[in-house]
Amino acid sequence: MTKSNNRAGWGVNTRLAHSGNDPHEYHGFVNPPVVHASTVLFPDSATMEGLNQKYRYGTHATPTTDALADAVNELEGSAGTIIVPSGLAAVTVPLLAFLGSGDHVLVVDSVYNPTRRFCDNMLRKLGVEVTYYDPLVGAGIDALIKPNTKVVFTESPGSNTMEIQDIPAIAEVSHKHGAVVMMDNTWATPLYFKPLDFGVDISIHAATKYPAGHSDVLMGLVSANEKHWRQLEDAKTNLGVCANPDDTYLVLRGLRTMGVRLAQHEKSALEIAREIEGREGVSGVLHPALPNFPGHEIWKRDFKGASGLFSIVLDGGPSRAVQRKKAHAFLDALQIFGLGYSWGGFESLAVHVWLEDRTIAEGPAMGPVIRLQIGLEDAADLLADIERGLEASKRVAG
Ligand SMILES: *Cc1c(COP(=O)(O)O)cnc(C)c1O
């Protein structure tokens, strides 16, 4: 950008508003052009033979993808960022980039379930050994690392049950053994946790969630530090994955307001979590910003904020059949919360969480776990909706 001498001191919302493209490079228009492209022309045969110009082919990069990648690099503090078609692709591409036959990967047991599915099916089929570990392992991960451990995969908070990992401790031990540390940081976004500042090598973000922010785009972002950038970018090139230009534009547009949206998600979610903690019919609230939450101290040490996703545990006893009935009564009584997967959009969502894939971090056993995505509606209305759900769930006999 032209007037960028003192960006280093900028606050995050100033960065979100001004990172990525330079309006003066494109006639002063505030937003970058949406470049639809396969072919890029070269001026002469020598340039063509040497591939000697900035843009060479649509799969490689365009001014639109560069604008988003540059904005994300500024937020993440990364050397480079690849843009891929979904959040799940943002998990699978770096795993494929750094793992091969005979290698071992350590994956946190509270991982996003489709990540586990990829590891159990695709990675094992490719001859990669997969071990799941306790999200609370911390520096104890040392005992699980083998000579062929190439990647340690983290996700914090854990999916649905919100376990907070000690990322700096895990990164330090993993690096001692030469393993690459990856983190799925979708929950916090780089605004509330900056993985690369805590020793992570590869930061993964389902941009489908908060960056897109409107439940209408699927996209993934993977950002790497200097040491790992080339290998990550090569994998993306070799696999032939790239992002749709219109969606890339929408995610850059989403970034402009992500700071204020997140602040609102955080405020409403925390208000609701505090309000329902200890209510009749609620046996627990899994929200890292609540002082009673087991990972709260580490969250407070490392994170700058909490986003709008957390879970509640309803009363229900250990019977799975009763738990299901109570969960369904809760969900079916909701009038504002939609029943749907994904999150990070403007609208609130609820889902009965399935934890039967877990092998170590089994989650609460004494009632059904309901994950809530707190949207941008008025918090009082959302609370009243949750109260309707709790009433309905209480009426189901235990
Ligand atoms: C949603 C999500 C993904 C996958 O994103 P999609 O765009 O839906 O494929 C990956 N990781 C986490 C933690 C997610 O919540």
The ligand as a MOL file (V3000), in Angstrom:
LIG
                    3D

  0  0  0     0  0            999 V3000
M  V30 BEGIN CTAB
M  V30 COUNTS 15 15 0 0 0
M  V30 BEGIN ATOM
M  V30 1 C -16.2140 -26.0790 9.8870 0
M  V30 2 C -14.8710 -26.4960 10.3020 0
M  V30 3 C -13.9750 -27.0100 9.3890 0
M  V30 4 C -14.3510 -27.2810 7.9470 0
M  V30 5 O -14.8360 -26.1820 7.2470 0
M  V30 6 P -15.7480 -26.4060 5.9540 0
M  V30 7 O -15.5780 -25.1830 5.1600 0
M  V30 8 O -17.1390 -26.6170 6.4650 0
M  V30 9 O -15.2150 -27.6230 5.2450 0
M  V30 10 C -12.7140 -27.3450 9.8260 0
M  V30 11 N -12.3480 -27.1850 11.1100 0
M  V30 12 C -13.1970 -26.6910 12.0170 0
M  V30 13 C -12.7430 -26.5360 13.4290 0
M  V30 14 C -14.4840 -26.3370 11.6570 0
M  V30 15 O -15.3240 -25.8550 12.5710 0
M  V30 END ATOM
M  V30 BEGIN BOND
M  V30 1 1 1 2
M  V30 2 1 2 3
M  V30 3 2 2 14
M  V30 4 1 3 4
M  V30 5 2 3 10
M  V30 6 1 4 5
M  V30 7 1 5 6
M  V30 8 2 6 7
M  V30 9 1 6 8
M  V30 10 1 6 9
M  V30 11 1 10 11
M  V30 12 2 11 12
M  V30 13 1 12 13
M  V30 14 1 12 14
M  V30 15 1 14 15
M  V30 END BOND
M  V30 END CTAB
M  END
